[in-house]
Amino acid sequence: MRPTSLGVIGLGAIGGSLAWQAKRAGVARVLGWSPEPAERAAAAQQGAVDDAPARVEEVARGVDLLVLAAPPAANVHLLESLRASLTPRTLVTDAGSVKRAIVARAEALGLGPRFAGSHPLAGTQAHGFAAARADLFRDAVVYVTPAQGGDDAAREVAHFWADTLAAHPVTIDARQHDRQLAVTSHLPQVVASLLANSLARLAPPGATIGAGARDTTRLAASEPALWTEILLMNRDELLPTLRSLEEPLGELQRALEVGDAVAVRAWLGRAAEWRGRLET
């Protein structure tokens, strides 16, 4: 679908970019809302939205497509509070990185036929409208998670991402999504933050932090409040993934303890081989 009217709740890096890119793609009317007046003003002044009303209900009322681009727990609450503001023709999606909770809530509210979750793989450690870009989703993979009875809505939402935002939608079950993202997204965030915490404790005062440490801890600069929600909402899938780190870490520790160069090289080699395949 290419909506004639679009509402975006949340004007940070994801929501702001979505509104901006949709507007540049020719969506006739784009409304946006943020709890921060400065973000609403910036989005309107820079042409990302046609209007940024002070009341969130004014953005939800009457649009063809409503996108919830707040943090994941807030999206669930917004779905509940804005239910009464939606017209029967309004489709709804969100842009959070945990999908089971909001898909289940949409079904419980009777919105299953008009809701499909979305998760664009285009995040950044930066946040706020200042981090928005008008081409953020071009060529990005976007997971679309249907609700029960919502296959038609999922197709429309997928078409929106492809036709309006030039992204590559992939339809996936919400549970499968959360299990997969626990490994490919949430685990890397935890490891980057773990390393940053360790460096903060162990690095001598005044020590130079080289490019390797900077690269591997980039994600640690992400917004703590947002990631607290994500990790807690997906904790049942994340916890087994965290425990799986014990075996390879123990393998390296044992090899170092006995000075086994062959085992250390093999351990590093497996990692290097996997990382090399990402570049092909």
C-alpha positions in Angstrom: 0.0 0.0 0.0 1.0 3.6 -0.5 -1.2 5.5 2.1 -2.6 8.9 1.4 -2.4 9.7 5.1 0.2 8.3 7.6 0.5 8.7 11.3 3.8 8.1 13.1 3.9 7.9 16.9 7.4 8.5 18.1 9.8 10.8 16.1 13.2 9.4 17.1 15.7 7.8 14.8 13.3 5.2 13.5 10.0 7.1 13.6 11.5 10.4 12.4 13.3 8.6 9.5 10.1 6.7 8.5 8.0 9.9 8.4 10.7 11.8 6.5 11.2 9.1 3.9 7.5 8.5 3.4 6.9 12.3 2.9 9.7 12.4 0.3 8.2 9.3 -1.4 5.0 11.2 -2.0 2.7 10.4 0.9 0.3 13.3 0.8 -0.3 13.8 4.5 2.1 12.7 7.2 1.3 13.4 10.9 3.7 12.8 13.7 3.8 12.9 17.5 6.5 12.8 20.1 6.2 13.4 23.9 9.1 15.9 23.4 7.8 19.3 22.0 11.2 20.0 20.6 11.1 16.8 18.5 7.7 17.7 17.2 8.8 21.2 16.2 12.0 19.9 14.5 10.2 17.3 12.5 7.7 19.9 11.3 10.3 22.5 10.6 12.5 20.1 8.6 9.6 18.8 6.5 9.4 15.3 7.9 5.8 15.8 8.8 3.0 18.0 7.6 1.7 18.5 11.2 2.8 17.5 14.7 -0.2 17.9 17.0 0.2 18.2 20.7 -2.2 15.3 21.4 -1.4 11.8 20.3 -5.0 11.0 19.5 -5.1 13.6 16.7 -2.3 11.7 14.9 -4.1 8.3 15.1 -7.5 9.6 14.1 -8.4 9.1 10.5 -5.1 8.0 8.9 -4.8 5.1 6.5 -1.8 3.6 8.3 -0.6 4.2 11.9 3.0 3.4 12.8 3.9 3.0 16.5 7.6 3.9 16.7 7.9 4.4 20.4 9.9 1.9 22.7 8.4 -1.6 22.7 6.5 -1.4 26.0 5.1 2.0 25.2 3.9 0.7 21.8 1.8 -2.0 23.6 0.2 0.7 25.8 -0.3 3.0 22.8 -2.1 0.3 21.0 -4.5 0.0 23.9 -5.0 3.7 24.5 -5.5 4.6 20.8 -7.8 1.8 20.0 -10.9 4.0 20.3 -9.3 6.7 18.0 -8.9 4.3 15.0 -11.3 4.2 12.2 -12.4 0.8 10.8 -10.2 1.3 7.7 -7.0 2.2 9.6 -4.1 -0.4 9.5 -1.6 -0.4 12.4 2.0 -1.5 12.6 4.8 -0.9 15.0 8.6 -0.7 14.6 9.8 -2.4 17.8 12.5 -5.2 18.0 10.4 -7.5 20.2 7.2 -8.8 18.5 5.3 -11.4 20.6 3.9 -9.0 23.2 2.4 -6.5 20.8 1.1 -9.1 18.4 -0.7 -10.8 21.2 -2.1 -7.5 22.5 -3.4 -6.6 19.1 -5.2 -10.0 18.9 -6.7 -9.5 22.4 -8.0 -6.1 21.4 -9.7 -7.5 18.3 -7.2 -5.7 16.0 -5.7 -8.8 14.6 -7.2 -8.4 11.1 -5.8 -4.8 11.0 -2.4 -5.2 12.6 0.9 -6.5 11.6 4.1 -6.0 13.5 7.2 -4.6 11.8 10.9 -4.5 12.8 13.3 -2.7 10.4 16.9 -3.8 10.7 18.2 -0.3 10.4 18.8 0.8 14.0 21.5 3.0 15.3 23.1 3.7 18.7 22.1 7.3 18.2 18.6 8.4 19.2 16.2 11.3 18.9 15.0 13.1 15.8 18.5 14.5 15.4 19.5 10.9 14.4 16.7 10.6 11.7 17.6 10.2 8.1 15.5 10.5 5.0 17.0 7.3 3.5 17.4 5.1 6.5 15.2 2.2 5.3 16.4 2.1 1.7 17.5 -1.5 1.0 17.0 -2.5 4.7 15.5 -5.8 5.7 12.2 -5.4 7.6 10.6 -8.3 9.4 6.8 -8.3 9.2 4.9 -10.4 11.8 1.3 -11.1 11.1 -1.4 -11.3 13.8 -3.9 -14.1 13.8 -6.4 -13.4 11.0 -4.2 -10.6 9.7 -2.5 -12.0 6.6 -4.1 -9.3 4.4 -2.9 -6.6 6.8 0.6 -8.1 6.8 0.6 -8.0 3.0 -0.4 -4.4 3.0 2.2 -3.4 5.6 4.9 -5.3 3.6 3.9 -3.5 0.5 4.2 -0.2 2.4 7.8 -1.0 3.4 8.7 -2.1 -0.1 6.8 0.5 -2.3 7.0 3.6 -0.1 10.3 3.1 1.8 12.3 0.9 -0.7 12.9 -1.7 2.0 12.9 -5.5 1.7 10.1 -7.0 3.8 10.4 -10.5 5.1 7.3 -12.1 6.7 8.1 -14.1 9.9 6.2 -15.5 12.8 6.5 -13.3 16.0 7.9 -16.1 18.1 10.4 -17.1 15.5 11.4 -13.4 15.2 12.0 -13.0 18.9 14.1 -16.2 19.1 16.2 -15.2 16.1 16.7 -11.6 17.3 17.8 -12.8 20.7 20.8 -14.3 19.0 21.5 -11.8 16.2 20.7 -8.5 17.8 20.1 -8.7 21.6 23.1 -10.9 22.3 25.5 -8.5 20.5 24.1 -5.6 22.4 24.7 -7.4 25.7 28.3 -8.4 24.7 29.2 -4.8 23.6 27.8 -3.5 26.9 29.6 -6.2 28.9 32.9 -5.2 27.2 32.3 -1.5 27.8 31.6 -2.2 31.5 34.8 -4.3 31.7 36.9 -1.6 30.1 35.4 1.1 32.3 36.5 -1.0 35.3 39.9 -2.4 34.1 41.4 0.1 31.8 44.1 2.1 33.6 43.4 5.9 34.0 44.5 7.8 30.9 44.9 4.6 28.8 44.3 5.1 25.1 41.3 3.2 23.8 42.1 2.0 20.3 40.0 1.4 17.2 39.3 -2.2 18.0 37.8 -1.4 21.4 35.9 1.5 19.9 34.5 -0.7 17.1 33.5 -3.6 19.4 31.8 -1.3 22.0 29.9 0.9 19.5 26.5 -0.6 20.5 27.2 0.1 24.2 26.4 3.8 23.4 22.7 2.8 22.7 19.9 4.2 24.8 19.9 2.3 28.2 16.1 2.8 28.8 15.2 1.4 25.4 17.4 -1.6 25.7 16.2 -2.3 29.3 12.7 -2.8 27.8 14.0 -4.9 24.9 16.1 -7.3 27.1 13.3 -7.7 29.7 10.6 -8.3 27.1 12.6 -11.0 25.4 14.3 -12.4 28.4 13.0 -15.9 28.0 14.7 -16.2 24.6 17.8 -14.2 25.6 18.7 -16.1 28.8 19.5 -19.4 27.1 21.6 -17.5 24.5 23.6 -15.8 27.3 24.2 -19.1 28.9 25.5 -20.5 25.6 28.5 -18.1 25.9 29.9 -20.1 28.8 31.1 -23.0 26.6 33.2 -21.1 24.0 34.6 -18.8 26.7 35.5 -21.8 28.8 37.2 -23.4 25.8 39.4 -20.4 25.3 40.2 -20.2 29.0 41.3 -23.8 29.2 43.5 -23.5 26.1 45.2 -20.4 27.5 45.7 -22.1 30.9 47.7 -24.9 29.4 49.4 -22.8 26.6 47.7 -24.8 23.8 48.5 -22.7 20.7 46.7 -25.1 18.3 43.5 -24.9 20.3 43.7 -21.1 20.6 44.4 -20.7 16.8 41.4 -23.0 16.0 39.2 -21.0 18.4 40.2 -17.7 16.7 40.0 -19.3 13.3 36.4 -20.4 13.6 35.5 -16.9 14.5 37.5 -15.3 11.7 36.0 -17.8 9.1 32.4 -16.9 10.2 33.2 -13.1 10.1 34.8 -13.5 6.7 31.6 -15.1 5.2 29.7 -11.9 6.1 31.7 -10.0 3.6 31.0 -12.3 0.7 
